[in-house]
Amino acid sequence: MAMLVGIHAEGWDHLILQAYLAKLLEVSEADFKADFIDGSGRGWRFVQEFLPKALKRFYGQCAQLAIVAQDNDGNLDLLNKGLTEDSTRPRHWNHPNETSQTCRFCRLQELVQHTRPELNWLPEKPGSDWPIIITVPVEMIESWLLVTQALVLSGSGSLQAEMEQRHAQKLRLYGKPEPTRHDVEITALPMIRALKPGQIADMRSYSHSFAQFADQIATHRERILGSRDCWQLGDSGAER
């Protein structure tokens, strides 16, 4: 049976996240029906403003899970500077037991927790434990793709992309500053689909942000793959 997945992201990142999700869950992308927010805004403010609305929409449609994605948007070359993070864009894994108001993961986590009590009208799906996956790729989701490229296409990509400067990563991957859907479909998705199980483990080693994403999926795996609750293929939120 198909599962509905709600994704709040920018551009064509929902396609990329869906492909990685399928790999982590060891299912086919064809097993998903994706609903994603296609708003006119972009960037951090867009994500903040639309997140509660997006979660209510995905929950109301009885999605199995929601994925909230946001680039961290730093641009320091941490590798050459010998740093572990840009102090203006903290990495969540560097302060696991405390909350930072400049950490985007922390901020999204607060918004999610603030919204959860309002997800209460589907008796089959308690909003308190509905899987909501937060991911903040560093510096952008292309850092995951460059690591993936290095693993599946020897001599290309970068295993240290997460520590490198942001501005050239899209150009390096796609040959242009802003990819189209076609670019994502012919460049990014085939690489993700080519990943083998051992290489998925390597992805976790080379990218803290991917490991953070994968750990959340692993935590909620049983619930994500379990009962479809109240959604069936062909339903829409308006029918619930």
N, C-alpha and C positions, 0 to 999 in steps of 0.2 A: 504494500500500500504506500502511496506517495505521502511525503511529509511536507508540511508548509513551513518555510523558514523565512523569518522577517529580517531584513538587513538594512541598517541605517548607515550609509556610506556615501562617499563622493564619487562622481564620475562612473567609471565602469568597474570600480573596486568590488562591487557585489558579485561579479562574475568570478573574480579571482578568489575571493573569500569562500564562495560556494565550492570551487574546485579544491581548495585546501581542506575545507570541511569534509568533503567526500573522502579525501585521502585519510584524514584522521579517524573518521568513523568506519572506514573500510566498506563503503557503500558506493553505489553508482550515482553520478550527478543526476541521472535520469530519475532517481528516487526522490528528488526534491522538486517542489514547486516554490519558487522564490517570490517574495513580495518585497520590494525595495522602495525607499523614499526617493523620489525624483523631484527635488525642490529646485527653486531658482537660485538659492543661495549656495555659498561654498564656505569652507573654512570652519574655524573653531566656533564662531558665533552661530553659524548655521546649525552645527551639530547640537550646541547647547539649547538653542531656541526650539528646535524641532524634536529633540529626544523624547520628552514626555508624550507629545502627540504621536510620535512614531510607535512608542511602546504600547500605547493604548490601541492604536490601529492594529498592530501585530497580535496583541493579546485578544482583541475583539474578534479577529479572524481565526482565533484558536491555533496560532502557529506553535509548532513544537518548541521553538526557541527563537530568541532574537539575538542578532549580532550587531554591536555598535562599534563602528570603526572610525578612527580619527588619527591622522598623521601627527607626529609630535612637533614637526616643523622647525627643529633646530637645524643649524647649518655649519657647525664646527667640524673640522677634520680632527676627530678625537684621536685617531690612530697616530697621526704625526705630532699632535700636541701632547700625547701621553696622558690624556684625561679619560675618565670613565663616564663623564657626562658633561653636557652644557648646563651650567648652573641655572640658566633661565628656562631650561626645558628638562626638568629632572626625569630620570628613569625610575619607574615604579619599583623595580627590583633592587634599587639601591637604598630604599627606605621601606622595607616590607612591613615593619611593625609600627609605622607612624603615618599620619596623613599630612600631605603637603599641599597647600593651596595653589602652588605653581605646577603641580604634577597633574597632567591631563587625565591620567588613569584615575587618580584620586577624585578629581572633579566629576568625572563621568560616574564613578561609583556612588558619589553622594547624590547625584541627580537620579540615578536608578533607585536608590534606597528611598528617596523622597517620593518617587512615583509609585512604588510597589503597592502601598496601601490603597491606591485608587484602582488597582487591577483586581476587582472583587466581584464582577457580575457573572462569571462563568463558574458554576459550582464544581464542574469537572476539573477545573484548573486553578488551584490556589495561587494567587499572584505572589505570595510570599516565597514560594519555592519554584516558580516558573523559571526555567533556565534563560538567563540574560548574560551573554558573553561580551565582555569589554575587551577590545584590542586597540592598542596604540602603537602601530608600527613605527620604528625608528630607523631612519628619519622619515621614511615614507614606505608604502607597501612595496615599492620597487626594491627596497633592500632585501626583502624576502625573496623576490624574484631573482635578484642577482646571485644570492646564495644558492637558490634552486638551480640556476643556470650553471654555476660552477660545479654542482654535484652531478648534473645529468649530461653536460656538454663540456668535457675536459678542455681546459685552456681558455675558457670564457667565464664571464661573470666575476664574482668576487666573494670569497668566503668571509671577508671582513667588511662587507658592504654596510653593516649596521653602524660601524665606527667611522665611515667615510663621509665626505661632504655630500650634502643632499642635492645641490642644484643641478648636477650633471647626471644623476642616476637615470632619469627618464630618457634623456638623450642617449645615454650609453646603452640602454636596454632596447629602445624602440627606434633610435635614429632620428627622433624628433622630440620637441619639448613637451608635447601633449598628445597622448595616444588616442586614437579613435577606437570604437568598439571592434572594428576589424583588426586593428593592431593587437589588441588584447587577445582576440580569438586565434590569431595565427602565430603570435609570439609567446604570450604568457601562458595560456591554457595548455598547449601541448607539453610545455616543460613540466608543469605541475602534474599532469596526467602521467608523465614518464617517471615520476619519482617512485622508487622502490621502498619497501618498508624500512630497510636499513638506512636509506638516505633521509627518510622522515626523521629518524632518530638523530642523524647528523644535523639536520636543520635545527633541531632543538639545541644542539651543542653550539652551533655557530651564531644563533640569533636568540638573544634573551627574550625579545618581544614575541617571536614565534613560539618559544617555549611557554611563555605566559599564556598565549592563546591556546596552545595544545593542552596545557594543564587544566584550563577551564573546561575544555571539551571533554577531557578524560573524567573530570569530576562529575559532569552531568550526563555522561554517556548513556547510562542505563535509562534515565528519564527521557532523553532525546530519542532513543531507539525503541522506547516502550510504547505504551498505549497511545493511540492518536487522539485520545480524549474525545473532543467534540467536532473535529474537522474531518471532512471527507472531500475527495477530489470533486470539484465542481461547485463547492460551497463558496459563498462570499460573506464578508463581514456583515453586510446588510441583511443577510438571511438568519443571522444569529441573534 
